[in-house]
Structure formats: C-alpha cells, structure tokens
C-alpha cells in the first residue's frame, strides 16, 4: 500500500479566496470537527494573476475545495470520510465545494517516524519521515488526516490517486510519503515554488 500527501498545484492554477468572514466555523474545519449541517453559502473570488491562469479542480483555498467535476468523481468515495458542502456558485467558474475531512486515523508509528512535536509533546509540528503502523492496511485510507496532526496534511491511498488521475482532474499533486512494501522508502518534501 502506498500513501500520498494530497497537495495543490499552487504554481500553475488560480487560487480561491473567501469573501467576508467565515471564521465562526473555520477553526472547526482545521480540527476536522464534524459540522453536520451547513446551509450558509460562502462567497469567494479568484486570486493570482495573470488572468490567463486557469482554475483547477482542486484550487488553493483556506480549506480543501473541489470543482463540480471533482465532486461528481469523488463524492461517493469520500462518503462518511469527508463532509462536502457547496460554496456560493461563481458566474465564471461554476460550482465549487469545500470539504471537511473527518476521517482521523491514529496510524502513524511515532517511535519509527521522524517527528517534531509542539511543546505539549502530543501534537505533531512536522513530519520528516513517515512510518505507518501495520494496522493502517485494515483502515479506510481513501482520504484521511492524522489524528495527532489534525491541522496538517490530507492523505490518500493509491486507489484515490488513480481515480483522480483517470478522471483527468487538474490541480491535484500527490507526494508519496510511505510504501508498505518498501521499508527503505524515503519521503522527500516537495517545494511549492
């Protein structure tokens, strides 16, 4: 099994920025707390010049966001693992959605991984080397976050990566962080710019 860090193609596509104040629930999203219902439509605009740069199916936004095309491809796979809510439609770019990843897995082997912790000694600040516990092979790794690094990255498995690639979705970057069949695999962080 291979695990990938899901990242945005921040260099080649437009970014999204919200309009107004949505901090009332923003912290819940960072901590992956389920929202249940969310009926407010968050307004947004695009940023990043020049204007020739296109929108992607996974634009940079303050929380994970996907296009209608990505929603159509991924929503069934993410059912029960991520809450997906519509953003306000945009006349030029159509419908986008924001995601709240609620599948939190306690699967990182803290002893074997190379980690830097916050001063509380519990929450992970940075991961230099990933080693997952064997139990991850029995978990739903379609899309997830690490339980002790909720405000960190979003992870997917090989099947999700192939689903996104085979659908021709744009703006997704997959950085491999672990391979269960290769104990010598070394994670190399990607430089954004």
C-alpha positions in Angstrom: 0.0 0.0 0.0 1.2 3.5 -0.9 0.1 6.6 1.0 0.3 10.1 -0.6 0.1 13.6 0.7 -2.6 15.4 -1.3 -1.3 18.8 -2.3 -2.4 21.7 -4.6 -0.7 22.7 -7.8 -0.3 26.2 -6.5 2.1 27.2 -9.3 0.0 26.6 -12.4 -3.6 27.4 -11.4 -5.7 30.2 -9.9 -6.3 30.3 -6.1 -9.6 31.0 -4.3 -10.2 33.5 -1.5 -13.3 33.8 0.5 -15.3 37.0 0.7 -16.4 38.1 4.1 -16.0 36.5 7.5 -16.3 32.7 7.9 -14.2 32.3 11.0 -17.2 31.2 13.1 -16.6 27.7 11.9 -13.1 27.9 10.3 -11.4 26.5 13.4 -13.8 23.5 13.5 -12.7 22.7 9.9 -9.0 22.9 10.8 -9.6 20.5 13.7 -11.8 18.2 11.5 -14.7 18.5 13.8 -17.9 17.4 12.0 -20.2 20.2 11.0 -23.2 18.1 10.3 -25.3 20.7 8.5 -24.0 23.8 6.9 -26.5 25.9 4.9 -24.6 29.2 4.6 -23.2 29.7 1.1 -19.6 31.1 1.4 -18.9 33.6 -1.3 -15.5 33.5 -3.0 -13.4 35.0 -5.7 -10.3 34.0 -7.6 -6.8 35.4 -7.0 -3.4 35.1 -8.6 -2.6 36.9 -11.7 -2.1 36.8 -14.6 -5.6 36.2 -15.7 -4.6 33.6 -18.3 -4.1 31.1 -15.4 -7.0 28.7 -15.3 -9.0 27.4 -12.4 -8.3 23.8 -11.4 -10.5 21.1 -9.9 -8.5 21.4 -6.6 -7.6 25.1 -6.1 -5.6 26.6 -3.3 -8.1 27.8 -0.7 -8.0 28.1 3.1 -9.8 24.8 3.4 -9.9 21.9 0.8 -12.1 22.9 -2.1 -13.1 20.9 -5.2 -14.9 21.7 -8.5 -18.2 20.3 -9.6 -16.3 17.8 -11.8 -14.2 16.6 -8.9 -17.3 16.4 -6.7 -19.0 14.2 -9.3 -16.0 11.9 -9.4 -15.1 11.8 -5.6 -18.2 12.3 -3.5 -19.3 8.7 -3.4 -15.7 7.6 -2.5 -15.5 10.2 0.3 -18.9 9.4 1.8 -18.6 9.2 5.6 -14.9 10.2 5.4 -15.4 13.9 4.4 -18.3 16.3 4.7 -18.7 18.2 1.4 -20.7 21.5 1.3 -21.4 23.8 -1.7 -19.8 27.2 -1.9 -21.8 30.0 -3.4 -21.8 29.5 -7.2 -19.5 31.7 -9.2 -20.7 33.0 -12.6 -17.4 32.5 -14.4 -16.2 29.3 -12.7 -19.4 27.5 -11.7 -20.0 25.4 -8.6 -17.3 24.6 -6.1 -17.5 22.8 -2.8 -15.4 22.8 0.4 -14.5 19.7 2.2 -14.2 18.9 5.9 -12.1 15.7 6.3 -13.5 13.9 9.3 -11.7 10.6 8.8 -9.0 10.9 11.5 -6.6 7.9 11.7 -4.3 7.0 14.6 -1.9 5.1 12.4 1.5 6.8 12.5 4.3 4.8 14.2 5.5 7.6 16.5 8.6 5.6 17.5 9.9 4.9 14.0 8.8 8.1 12.2 11.0 11.2 12.4 8.8 13.8 14.0 9.0 17.2 15.6 6.4 17.9 18.3 4.9 21.1 19.7 5.8 22.0 23.3 2.8 19.9 24.6 4.6 16.8 23.4 1.4 15.4 21.9 0.6 17.3 18.7 3.0 16.9 15.8 4.5 20.0 14.3 6.4 18.5 11.4 6.9 15.0 9.9 10.3 14.4 8.3 9.9 10.6 7.8 6.6 8.7 7.8 6.3 5.2 9.1 2.8 3.9 9.5 1.7 1.1 11.8 0.7 -2.2 10.2 -2.9 -1.7 11.2 -3.2 1.0 8.5 -3.6 -1.8 6.0 -7.0 -2.5 7.6 -8.2 1.1 7.7 -10.1 3.2 5.2 -7.4 5.3 3.7 -9.4 6.7 0.8 -8.9 10.1 2.3 -7.8 10.9 5.9 -5.9 13.1 8.3 -3.7 12.0 11.1 -5.3 12.1 14.5 -2.4 13.8 16.2 -1.8 16.3 13.4 -5.4 17.4 12.5 -4.3 20.7 11.2 -1.8 19.0 8.9 -2.0 17.4 5.6 -4.6 15.4 3.8 -3.6 11.9 2.8 -5.0 9.5 0.2 -4.2 5.9 -1.0 -3.2 4.6 -4.4 -6.8 3.9 -5.4 -7.9 7.5 -4.8 -4.8 8.8 -6.6 -5.7 6.6 -9.6 -9.4 7.7 -9.5 -8.4 11.3 -9.7 -5.8 10.8 -12.4 -8.0 8.6 -14.6 -10.8 11.2 -14.4 -8.4 13.8 -15.7 -8.9 16.1 -12.7 -6.5 19.0 -12.6 -4.6 20.7 -9.8 -4.0 17.7 -7.6 -0.4 16.8 -6.7 0.4 13.6 -5.0 3.6 13.4 -2.9 4.3 9.8 -1.8 5.1 9.6 1.9 5.0 5.8 2.5 5.2 2.4 0.9 4.3 -0.7 2.9 6.3 -2.8 0.6 9.5 -0.7 0.7 10.8 -0.1 4.2 13.7 1.9 2.8 11.4 4.4 1.0 12.4 8.0 1.8 9.8 10.8 1.8 11.1 13.9 0.0 9.0 17.0 0.7 8.0 19.0 -2.3 8.9 22.6 -2.8 5.9 24.7 -3.7 7.8 27.4 -5.6 
